[in-house]
Amino acid sequence: LSVSDPKIENQRRQQCALEPLALSLTQLLSSECYTIYEGSIVFICNLTRLGLEDGQLPAHILPPLRDNLLTAAFSSVYYDFKELYYYYNQAKIIFQIGTQKNPTRWYFRFEDYLTDYLIFKLKEKNVPGVLIPAGLQRLLEYDRKKGSGYADLLRIYLEKERNIAETIRVAYIHRNTFLYRIRKIQ
């Protein structure tokens, strides 16, 4: 006697349907890792190995997604594999927010929904890195290593609504020093 749970059978059918799509996408993401989880294909991509920079992955993978009528959500870039769970959830939330706000779009990038995401996540418990954009994380790490204080200067600059005169007055630095440091921050 064989008894089949309809929920489990449906999950098996979904996985069988997604597997060929995942395999075809791995050709674009040579040797990258993927899994089929909760009815979705989840890719973990090493941008350095792919020769891509932050923000280039969507353009690299979108044509086959579009051709296969798939919808995708891209989390922000992260550097600690132990935090995969949080970034997976970030992509899930971006997908939910994106499909509600822009139901006709077929891909959603974290950067495009940052404010909506922050409002959503303020209600939950998170690791700090999930709420900080990748560029700011790199700047903070650089400050920790070099003691440069660039993040503080950027904070002042943004608080003064990008007014250079006000920023150099508050930071008490020369205009040329400010311009040099802003270029370094960029």
N, C-alpha and C positions, 0 to 999 in steps of 0.2 A: 504494500500500500504506500503510495507516495502522495503526500499532501503538500501543496504549494501555497505559500503566502503571497497574495497579489502584490503587496508592497515590495517584497523582495524580488518578485518576478519583473515588476516594472523597473526597478533599479538595474537589474541585469540587462534588460532590453536597452535602457538608456546608455549603459556602459558600452554595450556592443555597437550602438550607433555612433557614439563619440570616439571610440578607439581609432577607426580609420582616419577621422579628421585630425585627431591628435598626432598620429603618425605622419600625416602629410605636412602638418605644421612643423614638426621636428626637423624636416629638411631645411627649412628657413632658419631654424635655431639649432644649428648643428651641435650635437652632443649635449643639448640642454635637458633638464629634468622636467618631467611632467607627471601628473597623476589625474585621475578622474575622481572627483570628490563632490558629493552632494549634487550630482547632475551637472557638473561643470568640469571643464578641462582647466587645470591649474598648472601654469608654467612657472618655473623658477629659472630666471635668466641671468647669466653672468655677462654683463654688458662689456666688461673689459675683454673677455675672451671672444665675444662677438665683434669686437672692434667698434662698438657703438658708444655714444655718449648719452647722458641723461636726456630724455625726451626724444631720442631717435628711434627707440624700439617701436612705438606705435606706427610710424611711417613704414618701418621695415616689415611689419607683420600684417598691416591692415588690408592690403589687396586680397590675400587669400581668405581673410575673415569675411570681407565684403562679398567675395565670389561665392562663398559657402553659406551666405545669409546668417552669419554668426554675429553675436553681440559680445563686446569685450569691455572689461574694466581693467585699468592699469593702476597699480598702487604706486606710491612714491618709491624711490630707490632706497634700499637699506643695505647695511654693511655687516650685520650680525645675524647669522643664520638662525640663532636661537630665538630671534624675534619674528620668525616666519609667520607664526600664528597671528600676530597682530597685524602684519601687513596683508595677509590673506583676508582678514576681517575688514581691513581698510578697503580693499578692492570690492568686497561684497557690499559694503555700505555705499561706496561710490556708485556701484551698479544700481542699487536701489534708488539713490538720490537722482542719479542721471536719468533713469527710465521714467521717474516721476516728473522731473523738470523738463526733459527733452525726449519725449517718447519716440520721436522719429529718428533720433541719432542711433548709431550702431556701435559707437565706442565712447568710452568715458575715461578721461585721465584725471588722476587725483588733483593735479594742479588747477584744473578747470572748476573744481567743486570744493576748493579748500575751505572757504567760509562756511558753506553748508555742512561740510564734514565736521568742522570744529564745533559748530553749534550742536550737531548730533552727538559728538563724542564728549562734550562737556558734562553730559549726564552719566557717563560711564567711567570705570576705572581703567587707566591706560599706563603703559610705559611712556615716559616723556618723549622719547624719540619719535613716536608715532605722530605726535602733534607738531613737530618741528620740521619745516621743509628741509630737504637734503642740502641745499646750498648753505643754509644757516647752520646746519649741523657741521658742515665742513669748516665754516668760519669759526665756530666755537671751538672745534678741535684744534684748529691752527692757533687760536688764541691761547689755549691750554698749553700747547707745546712751546710756543714762542714767546708768550706773554705780551703779545702785540696790542691788545686792547681794541682791535678793529670792531668787534661786536658792540662795544660801548659807543664808539664813534658812530656806527651805523644807527644805533638806537637813538642817539641825540639827533642825528640828521633826519630821521623819520619823524621823531617827535616834533621837530621844528618845521615839519611839512616840506622837507627838502630845500629849505632856505639856507643857502651857503653862508651868508653873512651872520645869521643867527647861530648857526652851528659852530662856526669858528669863534664866535664871541663866547658861547657857553663852554665849548671844549678848550678854549684858551690856547689855540694853536694858530700858526701862520697859514694864510690862504694856500700857499704852494704846498705846504705839508698836508693840509686837508685834501687838496686835489690829488696829490700823490697817493695818499692812503685810500681814497675812494676808488681810484683806479686799481689799486691792489685788491680791494674788497671785490670789485667786479671781476 
